[in-house]
Amino acid sequence: MLMIGVAFHIVAAVIWVGGMFFALFVLRPSTGPLDPPTRLALWERVFARFFPWVWGAVAVLLVSGFSMIIWGFGGFDKIGTYVHVMMGLGIIMMLIYAHLYFAPWQRFRRAVAAGEWPVAAKNIDQIRLMVTINLVLGLITVVVGAAGRYYG
C-alpha cells in the first residue's frame, strides 16, 4: 500500500513542478516575440488548462502524503525530519498557489477578457514571480524528498 502512495505522490509532484519548469524556461521565452494581446491570450489558455492539473496534484499530494504518514509510517512521531521539511515546504507551495489562483490569476483572466493588456501584463508578472518562487521551493522539496532519508 505504501508503494501506491509513493507512486501517486511522485507523479503529482512531477506534474506540478515539471509544469512550472516548462512554463518558465520553455514557454515563456518562446512567447516573448509575440505581441501582447496574442501572448497574454495564449498564457490565459495555457494556465486555464494547467491550473486544474495543479489543483489535482495538490489534492493527490495532500491525500497521499498524509495517508503515508498515518498508515504507512505509523504517525507524525515516527517520520524523519526530512518528511517534516518536505511537508512544510509543500504546504507553503500550496498556499502560494492558492493565492496565485484566487488573486492575480482571477484579475489576469478578467483583464484578458476585457482586452486590458497593461492590467493583464501586470498580473502575469505577479503570477510569474509566484511560479518562480514555487519552482525553487518545489525543486528543493523534490531533493529533500528523494535524498532526505540519507541525511537523517
CYANA upper distance limits for C-alpha pairs under 8 A (distance plus 0.5 A):
  1 MET  CA      5 GLY  CA      7.12
  1 MET  CA     72 GLY  CA      8.13
  2 LEU  CA      6 VAL  CA      6.72
  2 LEU  CA     68 MET  CA      6.76
  2 LEU  CA     72 GLY  CA      6.04
  3 MET  CA      7 ALA  CA      6.59
  4 ILE  CA      8 PHE  CA      6.75
  5 GLY  CA      9 HIS  CA      6.51
  5 GLY  CA     64 SER  CA      5.60
  5 GLY  CA     65 GLY  CA      7.86
  5 GLY  CA     67 SER  CA      7.93
  5 GLY  CA     68 MET  CA      6.79
  6 VAL  CA     10 ILE  CA      6.55
  6 VAL  CA     64 SER  CA      7.76
  6 VAL  CA     68 MET  CA      8.26
  7 ALA  CA     11 VAL  CA      6.69
  8 PHE  CA     12 ALA  CA      6.62
  8 PHE  CA     60 VAL  CA      7.33
  8 PHE  CA     61 LEU  CA      8.13
  8 PHE  CA     64 SER  CA      7.24
  9 HIS  CA     13 ALA  CA      6.75
  9 HIS  CA     60 VAL  CA      7.08
  9 HIS  CA     61 LEU  CA      5.81
  9 HIS  CA     64 SER  CA      6.32
  9 HIS  CA     65 GLY  CA      7.29
 10 ILE  CA     14 VAL  CA      6.61
 11 VAL  CA     15 ILE  CA      6.69
 12 ALA  CA     16 TRP  CA      6.83
 12 ALA  CA     56 GLY  CA      8.34
 12 ALA  CA     57 ALA  CA      5.09
 12 ALA  CA     58 VAL  CA      7.95
 12 ALA  CA     60 VAL  CA      6.89
 12 ALA  CA     61 LEU  CA      6.81
 13 ALA  CA     17 VAL  CA      6.38
 13 ALA  CA     18 GLY  CA      8.37
 13 ALA  CA     57 ALA  CA      7.30
 13 ALA  CA     61 LEU  CA      7.74
 13 ALA  CA    142 VAL  CA      8.29
 14 VAL  CA     18 GLY  CA      5.78
 14 VAL  CA     19 GLY  CA      8.32
 15 ILE  CA     19 GLY  CA      6.32
 15 ILE  CA     53 TRP  CA      8.15
 15 ILE  CA     54 VAL  CA      8.12
 15 ILE  CA     57 ALA  CA      7.59
 16 TRP  CA     20 MET  CA      6.90
 16 TRP  CA     53 TRP  CA      8.06
 16 TRP  CA     54 VAL  CA      6.21
 16 TRP  CA     57 ALA  CA      6.97
 17 VAL  CA     21 PHE  CA      6.76
 17 VAL  CA    135 LEU  CA      6.64
 17 VAL  CA    138 GLY  CA      6.40
 17 VAL  CA    139 LEU  CA      7.67
 18 GLY  CA     22 PHE  CA      6.61
 19 GLY  CA     23 ALA  CA      6.59
 19 GLY  CA     50 PHE  CA      8.16
 20 MET  CA     24 LEU  CA      6.68
 20 MET  CA    131 VAL  CA      6.97
 20 MET  CA    132 THR  CA      8.25
 20 MET  CA    135 LEU  CA      6.56
 21 PHE  CA     25 PHE  CA      6.36
 21 PHE  CA     26 VAL  CA      8.12
 21 PHE  CA    135 LEU  CA      7.22
 22 PHE  CA     26 VAL  CA      5.61
 22 PHE  CA     27 LEU  CA      6.76
 23 ALA  CA     27 LEU  CA      5.40
 23 ALA  CA     28 ARG  CA      6.40
 24 LEU  CA     28 ARG  CA      5.82
 24 LEU  CA     29 PRO  CA      8.07
 24 LEU  CA    128 ARG  CA      8.15
 24 LEU  CA    131 VAL  CA      8.47
 24 LEU  CA    132 THR  CA      7.93
 25 PHE  CA     29 PRO  CA      7.10
 26 VAL  CA     30 SER  CA      6.84
 27 LEU  CA     31 THR  CA      6.73
 28 ARG  CA     32 GLY  CA      7.06
 31 THR  CA     39 ARG  CA      6.44
 32 GLY  CA     39 ARG  CA      8.01
 34 LEU  CA     38 THR  CA      6.70
 34 LEU  CA     39 ARG  CA      5.88
 35 ASP  CA     39 ARG  CA      6.46
 36 PRO  CA     40 LEU  CA      6.25
 36 PRO  CA    117 TRP  CA      7.26
 36 PRO  CA    121 ALA  CA      8.45
 37 PRO  CA     41 ALA  CA      6.46
 37 PRO  CA    112 VAL  CA      8.41
 37 PRO  CA    115 GLY  CA      7.96
 37 PRO  CA    117 TRP  CA      6.99
 38 THR  CA     42 LEU  CA      6.58
 39 ARG  CA     43 TRP  CA      6.83
 40 LEU  CA     44 GLU  CA      6.71
 40 LEU  CA    112 VAL  CA      7.41
 40 LEU  CA    117 TRP  CA      8.10
 40 LEU  CA    120 ALA  CA      7.57
 40 LEU  CA    121 ALA  CA      7.74
 40 LEU  CA    124 ILE  CA      8.46
 41 ALA  CA     45 ARG  CA      6.90
 41 ALA  CA    112 VAL  CA      6.86
 42 LEU  CA     46 VAL  CA      6.65
 43 TRP  CA     47 PHE  CA      6.48
 44 GLU  CA     48 ALA  CA      6.47
 44 GLU  CA    108 PHE  CA      8.28
 44 GLU  CA    109 ARG  CA      6.98
 44 GLU  CA    112 VAL  CA      7.92
 45 ARG  CA     49 ARG  CA      6.93
 46 VAL  CA     50 PHE  CA      6.63
 47 PHE  CA     51 PHE  CA      6.09
 48 ALA  CA     52 PRO  CA      7.81
 49 ARG  CA     53 TRP  CA      7.86
 50 PHE  CA     54 VAL  CA      6.96
 51 PHE  CA     55 TRP  CA      6.76
 52 PRO  CA     56 GLY  CA      6.72
 53 TRP  CA     57 ALA  CA      6.56
 54 VAL  CA     58 VAL  CA      6.54
 55 TRP  CA     59 ALA  CA      6.77
 56 GLY  CA     60 VAL  CA      6.67
 57 ALA  CA     61 LEU  CA      6.44
 58 VAL  CA     62 LEU  CA      6.65
 58 VAL  CA     94 MET  CA      7.41
 59 ALA  CA     63 VAL  CA      6.62
 60 VAL  CA     64 SER  CA      6.24
 60 VAL  CA     65 GLY  CA      8.48
 61 LEU  CA     65 GLY  CA      6.08
 62 LEU  CA     66 PHE  CA      6.48
 63 VAL  CA     67 SER  CA      6.36
 64 SER  CA     68 MET  CA      6.49
 65 GLY  CA     69 ILE  CA      6.80
 65 GLY  CA     87 MET  CA      8.42
 66 PHE  CA     70 ILE  CA      6.54
 67 SER  CA     71 TRP  CA      6.18
 67 SER  CA     72 GLY  CA      7.42
 68 MET  CA     72 GLY  CA      4.88
 68 MET  CA     73 PHE  CA      6.66
 69 ILE  CA     73 PHE  CA      5.51
 69 ILE  CA     74 GLY  CA      6.81
 69 ILE  CA     75 GLY  CA      5.81
 69 ILE  CA     76 PHE  CA      6.76
 69 ILE  CA     79 ILE  CA      7.59
 70 ILE  CA     74 GLY  CA      5.70
 70 ILE  CA     75 GLY  CA      4.91
 70 ILE  CA     76 PHE  CA      7.52
 71 TRP  CA     75 GLY  CA      7.58
 73 PHE  CA     78 LYS  CA      6.87
 73 PHE  CA     79 ILE  CA      7.02
 74 GLY  CA     78 LYS  CA      6.65
 75 GLY  CA     79 ILE  CA      7.52
 79 ILE  CA     83 VAL  CA      6.83
 79 ILE  CA     84 HIS  CA      8.06
 80 GLY  CA     84 HIS  CA      7.40
 80 GLY  CA    149 ARG  CA      7.72
 80 GLY  CA    152 GLY  CA      7.41
 81 THR  CA     85 VAL  CA      6.75
 81 THR  CA    152 GLY  CA      7.71
 82 TYR  CA     86 MET  CA      6.49
 82 TYR  CA    144 VAL  CA      6.68
 82 TYR  CA    145 GLY  CA      7.36
 82 TYR  CA    148 GLY  CA      5.58
 82 TYR  CA    149 ARG  CA      7.24
 82 TYR  CA    152 GLY  CA      7.98
 83 VAL  CA     87 MET  CA      6.48
 83 VAL  CA    144 VAL  CA      8.44
 83 VAL  CA    145 GLY  CA      7.36
 83 VAL  CA    148 GLY  CA      8.17
 84 HIS  CA     88 GLY  CA      6.52
 85 VAL  CA     89 LEU  CA      6.61
 85 VAL  CA    141 THR  CA      8.36
 85 VAL  CA    144 VAL  CA      8.05
 86 MET  CA     90 GLY  CA      6.53
 86 MET  CA    141 THR  CA      5.84
 86 MET  CA    142 VAL  CA      8.41
 86 MET  CA    144 VAL  CA      6.75
 86 MET  CA    145 GLY  CA      6.59
 87 MET  CA     91 ILE  CA      6.63
 88 GLY  CA     92 ILE  CA      6.78
 89 LEU  CA     93 MET  CA      6.68
 89 LEU  CA    137 LEU  CA      7.10
 89 LEU  CA    138 GLY  CA      8.24
 89 LEU  CA    141 THR  CA      6.88
 90 GLY  CA     94 MET  CA      6.69
 90 GLY  CA    137 LEU  CA      8.44
 90 GLY  CA    138 GLY  CA      7.92
 90 GLY  CA    141 THR  CA      7.55
 91 ILE  CA     95 LEU  CA      6.72
 92 ILE  CA     96 ILE  CA      6.74
 93 MET  CA     97 TYR  CA      6.60
 93 MET  CA    134 ASN  CA      6.14
 93 MET  CA    137 LEU  CA      7.46
 93 MET  CA    138 GLY  CA      7.89
 94 MET  CA     98 ALA  CA      6.56
 95 LEU  CA     99 HIS  CA      6.75
 96 ILE  CA    100 LEU  CA      6.60
 96 ILE  CA    130 MET  CA      7.31
 96 ILE  CA    134 ASN  CA      7.78
 97 TYR  CA    101 TYR  CA      6.51
 97 TYR  CA    130 MET  CA      8.06
 97 TYR  CA    131 VAL  CA      8.41
 97 TYR  CA    134 ASN  CA      8.28
 98 ALA  CA    102 PHE  CA      6.57
 99 HIS  CA    103 ALA  CA      6.22
 99 HIS  CA    104 PRO  CA      8.22
100 LEU  CA    104 PRO  CA      6.06
100 LEU  CA    105 TRP  CA      6.42
100 LEU  CA    127 ILE  CA      6.70
100 LEU  CA    130 MET  CA      7.34
101 TYR  CA    105 TRP  CA      5.48
101 TYR  CA    106 GLN  CA      7.15
102 PHE  CA    106 GLN  CA      6.39
103 ALA  CA    107 ARG  CA      6.86
104 PRO  CA    108 PHE  CA      6.34
104 PRO  CA    123 ASN  CA      5.80
104 PRO  CA    124 ILE  CA      7.94
104 PRO  CA    126 GLN  CA      7.15
104 PRO  CA    127 ILE  CA      6.89
105 TRP  CA    109 ARG  CA      6.64
105 TRP  CA    123 ASN  CA      7.58
105 TRP  CA    124 ILE  CA      8.20
105 TRP  CA    127 ILE  CA      7.45
106 GLN  CA    110 ARG  CA      6.80
107 ARG  CA    111 ALA  CA      6.61
107 ARG  CA    120 ALA  CA      7.90
107 ARG  CA    123 ASN  CA      7.29
108 PHE  CA    112 VAL  CA      6.64
108 PHE  CA    119 VAL  CA      7.73
108 PHE  CA    120 ALA  CA      5.31
108 PHE  CA    121 ALA  CA      8.31
108 PHE  CA    123 ASN  CA      5.87
108 PHE  CA    124 ILE  CA      7.09
109 ARG  CA    113 ALA  CA      6.64
109 ARG  CA    120 ALA  CA      8.04
110 ARG  CA    114 ALA  CA      6.67
111 ALA  CA    115 GLY  CA      6.47
111 ALA  CA    116 GLU  CA      5.36
111 ALA  CA    117 TRP  CA      7.18
111 ALA  CA    119 VAL  CA      6.49
111 ALA  CA    120 ALA  CA      5.57
112 VAL  CA    116 GLU  CA      6.54
112 VAL  CA    117 TRP  CA      7.04
112 VAL  CA    120 ALA  CA      6.39
116 GLU  CA    120 ALA  CA      6.71
117 TRP  CA    121 ALA  CA      6.46
118 PRO  CA    122 LYS  CA      6.74
119 VAL  CA    123 ASN  CA      6.87
120 ALA  CA    124 ILE  CA      6.60
121 ALA  CA    125 ASP  CA      6.72
122 LYS  CA    126 GLN  CA      7.13
123 ASN  CA    127 ILE  CA      6.71
124 ILE  CA    128 ARG  CA      6.50
125 ASP  CA    129 LEU  CA      6.77
126 GLN  CA    130 MET  CA      6.86
127 ILE  CA    131 VAL  CA      6.55
128 ARG  CA    132 THR  CA      6.52
129 LEU  CA    133 ILE  CA      6.78
130 MET  CA    134 ASN  CA      6.58
131 VAL  CA    135 LEU  CA      6.43
132 THR  CA    136 VAL  CA      6.82
133 ILE  CA    137 LEU  CA      6.74
134 ASN  CA    138 GLY  CA      6.23
135 LEU  CA    139 LEU  CA      6.57
136 VAL  CA    140 ILE  CA      6.77
137 LEU  CA    141 THR  CA      6.52
138 GLY  CA    142 VAL  CA      6.62
139 LEU  CA    143 VAL  CA      6.83
140 ILE  CA    144 VAL  CA      6.63
141 THR  CA    145 GLY  CA      6.45
142 VAL  CA    146 ALA  CA      6.49
143 VAL  CA    147 ALA  CA      6.25
143 VAL  CA    148 GLY  CA      7.80
144 VAL  CA    148 GLY  CA      5.19
145 GLY  CA    149 ARG  CA      8.26
147 ALA  CA    151 TYR  CA      7.70
148 GLY  CA    152 GLY  CA      7.26
